[in-house]
Amino acid sequence: MLKINGFTLLELMVSLAIVAILAMISTSFTGMLRNNQVSTITQQFVTDLNYARNLAISHNTRITLCKSDSDIIPRQCVSDNGDTGWEQGWIVFIDVNNDQQLMEPDNNLLKVSEKLVPFMTLVGNTPVKNYISFQGSGFSRKQNGSLQMGSLALCNASASESPLRIITISSAGRTRISRSKANSENNISCSI
């Protein structure tokens, strides 16, 4: 008697159904992981902003948060060189002499945040491109004393899509997180 080896049509259909279900689960799981990372990064930055603002109010002194390259030791503020945003990391320090620099001996480093995951960028518009500074009143102010309000965009570095989240800092120093749409009122994009 001749025996034929192989799969029946029913076995093949069940196998394909299992593969399709696993593919759907992995796609939704990847999306969930990405959303978790976006939320975590956003909350980490906003927490550090609130920390700086609260310290400024409680100690009645200027506290500055500036972008800082985590590969440079000792940590210091880096000004805009056109190709990096806040994703390289940031530092929070007491800015006694109002120069947005940590290099002075009177300044005290309070908090250090490391680089973001490689596929994320955090870009600020002009007023908050390099630093955010809070006075003892809790208001955000530039070095010259003028209002410092602006927005930062958390973006996927590999895509030129609209920002995933927008962090907005008001003139009073308060922060707001929003999901992005084509948002022309904030004048913020993912490009540096």
N, CA, C and O atoms as a DFTB+ gen file, in Angstrom:
768 C
 N C O
     1  1       0.829      -1.157       0.000
     2  2       0.000       0.000       0.000
     3  2       0.889       1.241       0.000
     4  3       1.868       1.307       0.744
     5  1       0.551       2.216      -0.827
     6  2       1.303       3.452      -1.003
     7  2       0.856       4.462       0.056
     8  3      -0.325       4.791       0.161
     9  1       1.828       4.947       0.840
    10  2       1.520       5.926       1.883
    11  2       2.015       7.296       1.416
    12  3       3.172       7.430       1.018
    13  1       1.158       8.303       1.460
    14  2       1.504       9.658       1.036
    15  2       1.719      10.503       2.285
    16  3       0.858      10.575       3.161
    17  1       2.907      11.153       2.351
    18  2       3.231      12.036       3.478
    19  2       2.924      13.473       3.087
    20  3       3.107      13.869       1.936
    21  1       2.453      14.253       4.063
    22  2       2.170      15.671       3.807
    23  2       1.130      16.180       4.771
    24  3       0.712      15.478       5.692
    25  1       0.721      17.399       4.548
    26  2      -0.269      18.048       5.398
    27  2      -1.627      18.009       4.722
    28  3      -1.750      18.097       3.500
    29  1      -2.626      17.875       5.553
    30  2      -3.976      17.975       5.014
    31  2      -4.330      19.455       4.883
    32  3      -3.663      20.315       5.459
    33  1      -5.338      19.729       4.155
    34  2      -5.771      21.110       3.978
    35  2      -6.177      21.721       5.315
    36  3      -5.918      22.898       5.566
    37  1      -6.802      20.937       6.160
    38  2      -7.230      21.426       7.470
    39  2      -6.021      21.796       8.332
    40  3      -6.026      22.844       8.979
    41  1      -4.992      20.957       8.349
    42  2      -3.776      21.255       9.127
    43  2      -3.103      22.529       8.617
    44  3      -2.642      23.347       9.413
    45  1      -3.046      22.699       7.324
    46  2      -2.443      23.885       6.735
    47  2      -3.226      25.144       7.109
    48  3      -2.618      26.167       7.421
    49  1      -4.537      25.094       7.085
    50  2      -5.369      26.254       7.434
    51  2      -5.211      26.634       8.909
    52  3      -5.144      27.816       9.246
    53  1      -5.153      25.630       9.781
    54  2      -4.969      25.896      11.207
    55  2      -3.603      26.546      11.444
    56  3      -3.496      27.495      12.221
    57  1      -2.567      26.043      10.783
    58  2      -1.221      26.619      10.921
    59  2      -1.192      28.065      10.453
    60  3      -0.604      28.913      11.124
    61  1      -1.810      28.366       9.322
    62  2      -1.858      29.736       8.813
    63  2      -2.638      30.651       9.759
    64  3      -2.260      31.807       9.951
    65  1      -3.711      30.149      10.344
    66  2      -4.494      30.945      11.290
    67  2      -3.658      31.288      12.524
    68  3      -3.716      32.416      13.015
    69  1      -2.882      30.327      13.027
    70  2      -2.016      30.567      14.186
    71  2      -0.951      31.603      13.849
    72  3      -0.691      32.496      14.655
    73  1      -0.336      31.505      12.686
    74  2       0.680      32.476      12.263
    75  2       0.067      33.872      12.150
    76  3       0.691      34.846      12.571
    77  1      -1.123      33.990      11.599
    78  2      -1.791      35.286      11.455
    79  2      -2.097      35.899      12.819
    80  3      -1.914      37.101      13.009
    81  1      -2.557      35.096      13.759
    82  2      -2.843      35.587      15.108
    83  2      -1.566      36.065      15.784
    84  3      -1.558      37.128      16.404
    85  1      -0.498      35.306      15.674
    86  2       0.781      35.713      16.264
    87  2       1.313      37.003      15.636
    88  3       1.884      37.837      16.338
    89  1       1.135      37.174      14.347
    90  2       1.575      38.403      13.671
    91  2       0.797      39.610      14.180
    92  3       1.380      40.674      14.390
    93  1      -0.509      39.461      14.380
    94  2      -1.315      40.572      14.903
    95  2      -0.909      40.919      16.322
    96  3      -0.829      42.096      16.674
    97  1      -0.654      39.913      17.139
    98  2      -0.253      40.153      18.519
    99  2       1.089      40.867      18.567
   100  3       1.250      41.809      19.343
   101  1       2.053      40.447      17.762
   102  2       3.375      41.078      17.801
   103  2       3.314      42.516      17.309
   104  3       4.040      43.367      17.824
   105  1       2.464      42.813      16.321
   106  2       2.320      44.181      15.832
   107  2       1.733      45.075      16.908
   108  3       2.231      46.179      17.129
   109  1       0.698      44.627      17.573
   110  2       0.096      45.446      18.620
   111  2       1.028      45.555      19.827
   112  3       1.036      46.587      20.497
   113  1       1.796      44.538      20.113
   114  2       2.745      44.573      21.217
   115  2       3.858      45.578      20.928
   116  3       4.272      46.310      21.826
   117  1       4.343      45.623      19.694
   118  2       5.369      46.587      19.311
   119  2       4.837      48.006      19.457
   120  3       5.540      48.880      19.964
   121  1       3.617      48.241      19.025
   122  2       2.997      49.557      19.180
   123  2       2.839      49.945      20.635
   124  3       3.053      51.100      21.002
   125  1       2.466      48.984      21.465
   126  2       2.319      49.250      22.886
   127  2       3.664      49.602      23.514
   128  3       3.744      50.523      24.327
   129  1       4.714      48.882      23.146
   130  2       6.047      49.190      23.662
   131  2       6.486      50.590      23.255
   132  3       7.045      51.329      24.064
   133  1       6.233      50.955      22.002
   134  2       6.604      52.288      21.519
   135  2       5.851      53.372      22.286
   136  3       6.446      54.372      22.687
   137  1       4.548      53.182      22.492
   138  2       3.764      54.151      23.251
   139  2       4.252      54.270      24.682
   140  3       4.275      55.365      25.244
   141  1       4.645      53.145      25.278
   142  2       5.201      53.170      26.631
   143  2       6.485      53.986      26.684
   144  3       6.680      54.778      27.606
   145  1       7.370      53.795      25.692
   146  2       8.624      54.541      25.665
   147  2       8.373      56.028      25.473
   148  3       9.029      56.850      26.113
   149  1       7.447      56.385      24.611
   150  2       7.110      57.790      24.389
   151  2       6.593      58.414      25.681
   152  3       7.009      59.513      26.048
   153  1       5.701      57.730      26.365
   154  2       5.160      58.238      27.630
   155  2       6.239      58.370      28.690
   156  3       6.276      59.361      29.419
   157  1       7.115      57.381      28.781
   158  2       8.186      57.405      29.777
   159  2       9.138      58.561      29.541
   160  3       9.488      59.273      30.482
   161  1       9.564      58.760      28.303
   162  2      10.489      59.844      27.979
   163  2       9.837      61.198      28.255
   164  3      10.461      62.086      28.835
   165  1       8.593      61.350      27.843
   166  2       7.882      62.606      28.068
   167  2       7.769      62.900      29.557
   168  3       8.052      64.013      30.001
   169  1       7.358      61.903      30.320
   170  2       7.195      62.097      31.757
   171  2       8.532      62.372      32.450
   172  3       8.590      63.157      33.397
   173  1       9.598      61.734      31.984
   174  2      10.924      61.977      32.567
   175  2      11.331      63.437      32.376
   176  3      11.813      64.072      33.314
   177  1      11.139      63.970      31.169
   178  2      11.527      65.358      30.901
   179  2      10.652      66.330      31.697
   180  3      11.166      67.277      32.293
   181  1       9.345      66.105      31.711
   182  2       8.432      66.983      32.441
   183  2       8.715      66.912      33.943
   184  3       8.640      67.931      34.630
   185  1       9.034      65.738      34.455
   186  2       9.392      65.598      35.867
   187  2      10.619      66.431      36.197
   188  3      10.659      67.093      37.234
   189  1      11.629      66.406      35.319
   190  2      12.830      67.202      35.552
   191  2      12.534      68.701      35.452
   192  3      13.105      69.495      36.200
   193  1      11.649      69.089      34.536
   194  2      11.237      70.501      34.459
   195  2      10.543      70.926      35.754
   196  3      10.843      71.985      36.306
   197  1       9.622      70.105      36.229
   198  2       8.911      70.423      37.468
   199  2       9.855      70.437      38.670
   200  3       9.702      71.259      39.573
   201  1      10.820      69.533      38.681
   202  2      11.833      69.498      39.746
   203  2      12.607      70.812      39.774
   204  3      12.797      71.408      40.834
   205  1      13.054      71.259      38.597
   206  2      13.813      72.512      38.515
   207  2      12.950      73.695      38.962
   208  3      13.410      74.555      39.713
   209  1      11.722      73.732      38.505
   210  2      10.829      74.842      38.865
   211  2      10.541      74.846      40.366
   212  3      10.576      75.900      41.000
   213  1      10.258      73.679      40.934
   214  2       9.976      73.596      42.370
   215  2      11.184      73.998      43.210
   216  3      11.038      74.670      44.231
   217  1      12.375      73.587      42.781
   218  2      13.584      73.998      43.498
   219  2      13.789      75.507      43.419
   220  3      14.159      76.141      44.407
   221  1      13.550      76.073      42.251
   222  2      13.701      77.528      42.093
   223  2      12.777      78.265      43.055
   224  3      13.175      79.246      43.682
   225  1      11.547      77.787      43.166
   226  2      10.578      78.432      44.061
   227  2      10.973      78.224      45.520
   228  3      10.992      79.178      46.298
   229  1      11.288      76.985      45.897
   230  2      11.558      76.698      47.312
   231  2      12.860      77.327      47.806
   232  3      12.972      77.646      48.990
   233  1      13.841      77.512      46.930
   234  2      15.118      78.118      47.341
   235  2      15.246      79.572      46.889
   236  3      16.258      80.220      47.155
   237  1      14.214      80.084      46.201
   238  2      14.203      81.450      45.695
   239  2      15.495      81.791      44.950
   240  3      16.133      82.812      45.207
   241  1      15.859      80.906      44.020
   242  2      17.071      81.108      43.228
   243  2      16.838      80.603      41.812
   244  3      15.879      79.875      41.553
   245  1      17.712      80.989      40.907
   246  2      17.585      80.561      39.508
   247  2      18.089      79.124      39.370
   248  3      19.203      78.799      39.782
   249  1      17.249      78.277      38.785
   250  2      17.607      76.894      38.484
   251  2      17.490      76.727      36.974
   252  3      16.496      77.131      36.370
   253  1      18.504      76.133      36.377
   254  2      18.532      75.974      34.923
   255  2      18.590      74.496      34.560
   256  3      19.281      73.706      35.203
   257  1      17.858      74.147      33.526
   258  2      17.911      72.832      32.908
   259  2      18.435      73.082      31.493
   260  3      17.839      73.849      30.737
   261  1      19.543      72.440      31.137
   262  2      20.102      72.661      29.797
   263  2      20.467      71.323      29.164
   264  3      20.709      70.330      29.849
   265  1      20.499      71.331      27.828
   266  2      20.898      70.098      27.152
   267  2      22.389      69.903      27.352
   268  3      23.163      70.861      27.362
   269  1      22.778      68.647      27.509
   270  2      24.149      68.311      27.837
   271  2      24.473      66.953      27.236
   272  3      23.711      65.999      27.397
   273  1      25.583      66.868      26.556
   274  2      25.983      65.614      25.930
   275  2      26.508      64.661      26.995
   276  3      27.482      64.969      27.683
   277  1      25.866      63.506      27.131
   278  2      26.263      62.555      28.175
   279  2      27.618      61.912      27.907
   280  3      28.169      61.253      28.789
   281  1      28.171      62.093      26.696
   282  2      29.501      61.557      26.400
   283  2      30.620      62.488      26.869
   284  3      31.779      62.078      26.921
   285  1      30.291      63.723      27.207
   286  2      31.299      64.691      27.643
   287  2      31.359      64.691      29.165
   288  3      30.353      64.913      29.839
   289  1      32.554      64.439      29.700
   290  2      32.777      64.455      31.146
   291  2      33.837      65.511      31.419
   292  3      34.862      65.485      30.738
   293  1      33.676      66.439      32.358
   294  2      32.493      66.610      33.206
   295  2      31.329      67.177      32.405
   296  3      31.510      67.828      31.376
   297  1      30.125      66.907      32.910
   298  2      28.922      67.364      32.222
   299  2      28.884      68.881      32.201
   300  3      29.229      69.536      33.185
   301  1      28.468      69.428      31.086
   302  2      28.294      70.864      30.938
   303  2      27.217      71.127      29.895
   304  3      26.841      70.237      29.132
   305  1      26.733      72.348      29.873
   306  2      25.717      72.716      28.891
   307  2      26.349      72.795      27.513
   308  3      27.484      73.249      27.367
   309  1      25.613      72.353      26.506
   310  2      26.078      72.485      25.131
   311  2      25.114      73.405      24.401
   312  3      23.896      73.268      24.513
   313  1      25.677      74.339      23.657
   314  2      24.824      75.235      22.887
   315  2      24.476      74.562      21.576
   316  3      25.051      73.533      21.219
   317  1      23.549      75.139      20.877
   318  2      23.070      74.546      19.643
   319  2      24.160      74.516      18.590
   320  3      24.696      75.552      18.195
   321  1      24.478      73.313      18.143
   322  2      25.431      73.191      17.044
   323  2      24.735      72.678      15.788
   324  3      25.385      72.258      14.830
   325  1      23.409      72.717      15.806
   326  2      22.649      72.409      14.605
   327  2      22.309      70.951      14.373
   328  3      21.449      70.658      13.542
   329  1      22.951      70.017      15.077
   330  2      22.662      68.616      14.773
   331  2      22.229      67.794      15.972
   332  3      22.058      66.581      15.846
   333  1      22.046      68.406      17.120
   334  2      21.559      67.654      18.270
   335  2      20.468      68.424      18.987
   336  3      20.446      69.655      19.002
   337  1      19.580      67.674      19.569
   338  2      18.537      68.249      20.400
   339  2      18.776      67.821      21.837
   340  3      19.911      67.577      22.247
   341  1      17.714      67.735      22.583
   342  2      17.782      67.365      23.988
   343  2      17.987      65.856      24.179
   344  3      18.192      65.401      25.304
   345  1      17.932      65.080      23.092
   346  2      18.053      63.623      23.209
   347  2      19.424      63.167      23.691
   348  3      19.574      62.014      24.097
   349  1      20.432      64.042      23.659
   350  2      21.771      63.687      24.144
   351  2      21.838      63.664      25.663
   352  3      22.822      63.190      26.230
   353  1      20.813      64.165      26.324
   354  2      20.770      64.212      27.776
   355  2      20.652      65.652      28.244
   356  3      20.751      66.580      27.441
   357  1      20.439      65.842      29.539
   358  2      20.327      67.187      30.094
   359  2      20.749      67.172      31.549
   360  3      20.823      66.119      32.184
   361  1      21.026      68.362      32.065
   362  2      21.411      68.519      33.462
   363  2      20.573      69.620      34.094
   364  3      20.100      70.527      33.409
   365  1      20.394      69.532      35.408
   366  2      19.703      70.550      36.190
   367  2      20.714      71.060      37.210
   368  3      21.371      70.270      37.888
   369  1      20.840      72.390      37.318
   370  2      21.821      72.951      38.251
   371  2      21.373      74.313      38.770
   372  3      20.526      74.975      38.172
   373  1      21.962      74.717      39.899
   374  2      21.733      76.047      40.450
   375  2      22.588      77.012      39.637
   376  3      23.807      76.862      39.555
   377  1      21.943      77.989      39.048
   378  2      22.625      78.932      38.159
   379  2      22.755      80.279      38.875
   380  3      22.021      81.224      38.586
   381  1      23.689      80.348      39.801
   382  2      23.851      81.522      40.653
   383  2      24.153      82.780      39.845
   384  3      23.614      83.847      40.139
   385  1      25.002      82.667      38.836
   386  2      25.424      83.856      38.084
   387  2      24.648      84.055      36.780
   388  3      25.038      84.887      35.962
   389  1      23.562      83.313      36.569
   390  2      22.654      83.526      35.445
   391  2      23.364      83.477      34.089
   392  3      23.124      84.319      33.224
   393  1      24.238      82.485      33.915
   394  2      24.931      82.391      32.616
   395  2      24.613      81.091      31.867
   396  3      25.190      80.836      30.810
   397  1      23.713      80.276      32.393
   398  2      23.313      79.002      31.802
   399  2      24.507      78.083      31.548
   400  3      24.491      77.291      30.605
   401  1      25.525      78.186      32.372
   402  2      26.699      77.328      32.257
   403  2      27.026      76.727      33.615
   404  3      26.913      77.398      34.641
   405  1      27.422      75.493      33.620
   406  2      27.761      74.791      34.855
   407  2      29.233      74.947      35.198
   408  3      29.645      74.563      36.293
   409  1      30.035      75.497      34.303
   410  2      31.481      75.523      34.493
   411  2      31.934      76.398      35.655
   412  3      33.042      76.206      36.156
   413  1      31.127      77.344      36.097
   414  2      31.506      78.220      37.201
   415  2      31.504      77.443      38.515
   416  3      30.651      76.577      38.712
   417  1      32.444      77.734      39.420
   418  2      32.500      76.973      40.689
   419  2      31.314      77.231      41.613
   420  3      31.055      76.421      42.503
   421  1      30.588      78.328      41.431
   422  2      29.440      78.627      42.286
   423  2      28.202      77.822      41.935
   424  3      27.256      77.768      42.721
   425  1      28.194      77.198      40.773
   426  2      27.022      76.447      40.336
   427  2      27.050      75.022      40.885
   428  3      28.110      74.401      40.966
   429  1      25.900      74.521      41.255
   430  2      25.804      73.173      41.813
   431  2      24.976      72.277      40.907
   432  3      23.841      72.604      40.559
   433  1      25.551      71.153      40.531
   434  2      24.843      70.164      39.718
   435  2      23.846      69.432      40.604
   436  3      24.214      68.895      41.648
   437  1      22.578      69.411      40.185
   438  2      21.523      68.796      40.987
   439  2      21.024      67.483      40.410
   440  3      20.688      66.565      41.158
   441  1      20.972      67.381      39.080
   442  2      20.419      66.189      38.462
   443  2      21.007      65.999      37.078
   444  3      21.252      66.966      36.358
   445  1      21.231      64.751      36.712
   446  2      21.775      64.402      35.402
   447  2      20.842      63.394      34.745
   448  3      20.446      62.409      35.369
   449  1      20.491      63.640      33.488
   450  2      19.706      62.676      32.718
   451  2      20.518      62.243      31.508
   452  3      21.138      63.067      30.835
   453  1      20.508      60.964      31.243
   454  2      21.321      60.386      30.178
   455  2      20.608      60.460      28.837
   456  3      19.492      60.971      28.738
   457  1      21.265      59.943      27.811
   458  2      20.723      59.935      26.450
   459  2      19.395      59.202      26.383
   460  3      19.126      58.283      27.157
   461  1      18.575      59.638      25.435
   462  2      17.327      58.934      25.157
   463  2      17.633      57.712      24.302
   464  3      18.755      57.543      23.824
   465  1      16.641      56.873      24.116
   466  2      16.812      55.712      23.242
   467  2      17.179      56.206      21.841
   468  3      16.740      57.286      21.446
   469  1      17.968      55.450      21.084
   470  2      18.524      55.934      19.818
   471  2      17.511      56.389      18.771
   472  3      17.857      57.211      17.922
   473  1      16.296      55.897      18.794
   474  2      15.363      56.245      17.731
   475  2      14.438      57.407      18.095
   476  3      13.455      57.643      17.394
   477  1      14.730      58.133      19.169
   478  2      13.908      59.262      19.581
   479  2      14.722      60.554      19.582
   480  3      15.907      60.553      19.914
   481  1      14.072      61.654      19.207
   482  2      14.684      62.974      19.323
   483  2      13.756      63.864      20.137
   484  3      12.540      63.671      20.146
   485  1      14.344      64.838      20.817
   486  2      13.587      65.827      21.579
   487  2      14.123      67.186      21.171
   488  3      15.238      67.560      21.533
   489  1      13.316      67.926      20.411
   490  2      13.761      69.176      19.792
   491  2      12.924      70.337      20.314
   492  3      11.695      70.268      20.336
   493  1      13.603      71.405      20.734
   494  2      12.909      72.595      21.205
   495  2      12.873      73.678      20.144
   496  3      13.776      73.775      19.314
   497  1      11.804      74.510      20.175
   498  2      11.808      75.660      19.280
   499  2      12.756      76.719      19.847
   500  3      13.336      76.506      20.912
   501  1      12.923      77.824      19.183
   502  2      13.982      78.786      19.490
   503  2      14.086      79.179      20.966
   504  3      15.200      79.153      21.489
   505  1      13.026      79.538      21.669
   506  2      13.195      79.968      23.065
   507  2      13.711      78.878      24.007
   508  3      14.335      79.187      25.022
   509  1      13.458      77.617      23.684
   510  2      13.867      76.527      24.579
   511  2      14.802      75.545      23.864
   512  3      14.858      74.364      24.207
   513  1      15.517      76.042      22.884
   514  2      16.373      75.174      22.075
   515  2      17.561      74.626      22.875
   516  3      17.953      73.474      22.688
   517  1      18.134      75.448      23.764
   518  2      19.345      75.043      24.484
   519  2      19.174      74.935      25.992
   520  3      19.829      74.109      26.627
   521  1      18.310      75.753      26.573
   522  2      18.147      75.735      28.030
   523  2      16.758      76.220      28.412
   524  3      16.072      76.880      27.633
   525  1      16.359      75.872      29.646
   526  2      15.136      76.377      30.248
   527  2      15.520      76.794      31.657
   528  3      16.070      75.995      32.416
   529  1      15.235      78.037      32.011
   530  2      15.692      78.566      33.284
   531  2      14.509      79.121      34.073
   532  3      13.668      79.832      33.522
   533  1      14.447      78.795      35.361
   534  2      13.368      79.235      36.227
   535  2      13.905      80.177      37.294
   536  3      14.929      79.903      37.918
   537  1      13.202      81.297      37.500
   538  2      13.544      82.223      38.564
   539  2      12.905      81.748      39.865
   540  3      12.129      80.793      39.868
   541  1      13.230      82.413      40.963
   542  2      12.668      82.084      42.268
   543  2      11.156      82.193      42.317
   544  3      10.522      81.581      43.177
   545  1      10.571      82.955      41.416
   546  2       9.109      83.083      41.349
   547  2       8.468      81.873      40.671
   548  3       7.252      81.692      40.738
   549  1       9.289      81.044      40.017
   550  2       8.773      79.900      39.276
   551  2       8.533      80.200      37.817
   552  3       8.213      79.298      37.043
   553  1       8.682      81.457      37.426
   554  2       8.500      81.843      36.033
   555  2       9.733      81.458      35.233
   556  3      10.857      81.526      35.731
   557  1       9.512      81.053      33.992
   558  2      10.646      80.727      33.129
   559  2      11.103      82.007      32.439
   560  3      10.306      82.734      31.847
   561  1      12.400      82.264      32.529
   562  2      12.971      83.489      31.985
   563  2      14.271      83.185      31.266
   564  3      15.021      82.287      31.648
   565  1      14.525      83.965      30.200
   566  2      15.797      83.874      29.488
   567  2      16.881      84.570      30.304
   568  3      16.608      85.181      31.337
   569  1      18.095      84.467      29.826
   570  2      19.232      85.082      30.502
   571  2      19.037      86.591      30.663
   572  3      19.427      87.163      31.681
   573  1      18.433      87.236      29.657
   574  2      18.237      88.689      29.712
   575  2      16.995      89.095      30.500
   576  3      16.691      90.285      30.585
   577  1      16.270      88.136      31.080
   578  2      15.100      88.420      31.895
   579  2      13.784      88.392      31.153
   580  3      12.726      88.493      31.775
   581  1      13.819      88.256      29.831
   582  2      12.570      88.221      29.067
   583  2      11.874      86.872      29.234
   584  3      12.478      85.890      29.667
   585  1      10.596      86.852      28.882
   586  2       9.808      85.623      28.999
   587  2      10.454      84.486      28.218
   588  3      10.988      84.689      27.127
   589  1      10.400      83.306      28.782
   590  2      10.903      82.121      28.078
   591  2       9.782      81.094      28.036
   592  3       9.607      80.305      28.965
   593  1       9.034      81.116      26.954
   594  2       7.994      80.119      26.767
   595  2       8.212      79.500      25.403
   596  3       8.591      80.179      24.449
   597  1       7.970      78.214      25.324
   598  2       8.206      77.530      24.065
   599  2       7.704      76.108      24.118
   600  3       7.026      75.700      25.061
   601  1       8.050      75.362      23.085
   602  2       7.587      73.977      22.975
   603  2       8.733      73.078      22.562
   604  3       9.656      73.492      21.860
   605  1       8.653      71.834      23.017
   606  2       9.600      70.802      22.628
   607  2       8.817      69.663      21.997
   608  3       7.726      69.322      22.452
   609  1       9.373      69.082      20.956
   610  2       8.708      68.000      20.242
   611  2       9.471      66.703      20.444
   612  3      10.675      66.645      20.196
   613  1       8.788      65.675      20.888
   614  2       9.363      64.336      20.978
   615  2       9.004      63.618      19.693
   616  3       7.829      63.454      19.366
   617  1      10.038      63.186      18.958
   618  2       9.821      62.651      17.619
   619  2      10.504      61.308      17.439
   620  3      11.434      60.956      18.164
   621  1      10.019      60.572      16.455
   622  2      10.671      59.351      16.015
   623  2      11.780      59.776      15.058
   624  3      11.502      60.375      14.019
   625  1      13.024      59.475      15.392
   626  2      14.168      59.949      14.607
   627  2      14.210      59.360      13.211
   628  3      14.774      59.973      12.305
   629  1      13.637      58.204      13.016
   630  2      13.725      57.544      11.716
   631  2      12.620      57.952      10.757
   632  3      12.597      57.497       9.613
   633  1      11.708      58.797      11.202
   634  2      10.599      59.207      10.334
   635  2      10.439      60.715      10.390
   636  3      10.707      61.340      11.416
   637  1      10.010      61.280       9.309
   638  2       9.784      62.725       9.277
   639  2       8.307      63.026       9.507
   640  3       7.718      63.876       8.840
   641  1       7.728      62.314      10.457
   642  2       6.316      62.499      10.756
   643  2       6.156      63.653      11.738
   644  3       7.143      64.238      12.185
   645  1       4.936      63.970      12.062
   646  2       4.699      65.001      13.057
   647  2       5.124      64.466      14.423
   648  3       5.230      63.253      14.607
   649  1       5.366      65.363      15.379
   650  2       5.835      64.923      16.702
   651  2       4.869      63.944      17.369
   652  3       3.659      63.998      17.151
   653  1       5.431      63.046      18.187
   654  2       4.612      62.098      18.935
   655  2       3.963      62.775      20.134
   656  3       2.807      62.504      20.461
   657  1       4.715      63.656      20.787
   658  2       4.219      64.452      21.916
   659  2       4.814      65.852      21.806
   660  3       5.906      66.038      21.270
   661  1       4.078      66.827      22.320
   662  2       4.584      68.193      22.409
   663  2       4.523      68.608      23.868
   664  3       3.481      68.493      24.514
   665  1       5.644      69.092      24.382
   666  2       5.724      69.614      25.741
   667  2       5.763      71.133      25.609
   668  3       6.683      71.678      25.000
   669  1       4.786      71.808      26.166
   670  2       4.702      73.260      26.071
   671  2       4.975      73.869      27.438
   672  3       4.434      73.423      28.450
   673  1       5.821      74.894      27.455
   674  2       6.158      75.602      28.688
   675  2       5.560      77.001      28.589
   676  3       5.866      77.753      27.663
   677  1       4.710      77.339      29.545
   678  2       4.060      78.655      29.531
   679  2       4.994      79.701      30.126
   680  3       6.046      79.367      30.672
   681  1       4.603      80.973      30.016
   682  2       5.417      82.054      30.583
   683  2       5.488      81.956      32.102
   684  3       6.436      82.450      32.712
   685  1       4.496      81.325      32.713
   686  2       4.508      81.136      34.164
   687  2       5.355      79.933      34.572
   688  3       5.511      79.659      35.762
   689  1       5.906      79.210      33.584
   690  2       6.765      78.072      33.880
   691  2       6.032      76.751      33.979
   692  3       6.652      75.724      34.256
   693  1       4.739      76.752      33.761
   694  2       3.970      75.516      33.828
   695  2       4.112      74.731      32.539
   696  3       4.286      75.298      31.460
   697  1       4.034      73.408      32.672
   698  2       4.186      72.545      31.502
   699  2       2.860      71.884      31.152
   700  3       2.004      71.649      32.005
   701  1       2.727      71.597      29.867
   702  2       1.547      70.903      29.354
   703  2       2.025      69.901      28.311
   704  3       2.878      70.219      27.482
   705  1       1.483      68.711      28.354
   706  2       1.815      67.674      27.375
   707  2       0.613      67.494      26.462
   708  3      -0.525      67.406      26.922
   709  1       0.880      67.441      25.167
   710  2      -0.214      67.179      24.237
   711  2       0.235      66.178      23.188
   712  3       1.412      66.093      22.838
   713  1      -0.729      65.429      22.701
   714  2      -0.465      64.560      21.555
   715  2      -0.459      65.451      20.346
   716  3      -1.240      66.398      20.255
   717  1       0.408      65.156      19.428
   718  2       0.612      66.066      18.319
   719  2      -0.340      65.823      17.168
   720  3      -0.728      64.693      16.872
   721  1      -0.693      66.895      16.545
   722  2      -1.329      66.910      15.236
   723  2      -0.529      67.944      14.471
   724  3       0.449      68.463      15.009
   725  1      -0.887      68.259      13.280
   726  2      -0.207      69.344      12.586
   727  2      -0.481      70.591      13.400
   728  3      -1.553      71.184      13.285
   729  1       0.473      70.994      14.221
   730  2       0.229      72.020      15.222
   731  2       0.998      73.287      14.876
   732  3       2.147      73.448      15.288
   733  1       0.392      74.160      14.143
   734  2       1.074      75.366      13.713
   735  2       1.150      76.408      14.816
   736  3       2.002      77.294      14.755
   737  1       0.279      76.333      15.833
   738  2       0.310      77.339      16.872
   739  2       1.577      77.251      17.721
   740  3       2.018      78.263      18.266
   741  1       2.174      76.060      17.845
   742  2       3.393      75.919      18.617
   743  2       4.637      76.153      17.782
   744  3       5.730      76.269      18.335
   745  1       4.503      76.225      16.470
   746  2       5.634      76.423      15.589
   747  2       6.748      75.425      15.894
   748  3       7.910      75.805      16.041
   749  1       6.390      74.167      15.986
   750  2       7.349      73.133      16.369
   751  2       7.276      71.997      15.358
   752  3       6.199      71.600      14.914
   753  1       8.439      71.490      15.013
   754  2       8.503      70.353      14.099
   755  2       9.586      69.417      14.584
   756  3      10.273      69.696      15.567
   757  1       9.729      68.317      13.896
   758  2      10.725      67.328      14.275
   759  2      12.116      67.649      13.743
   760  3      13.083      66.997      14.138
   761  1      12.240      68.611      12.879
   762  2      13.556      68.937      12.331
   763  2      14.301      69.883      13.253
   764  3      13.714      70.753      13.897
   765  1      15.602      69.689      13.298
   766  2      16.455      70.508      14.175
   767  2      16.835      71.787      13.459
   768  3      17.551      72.618      14.018
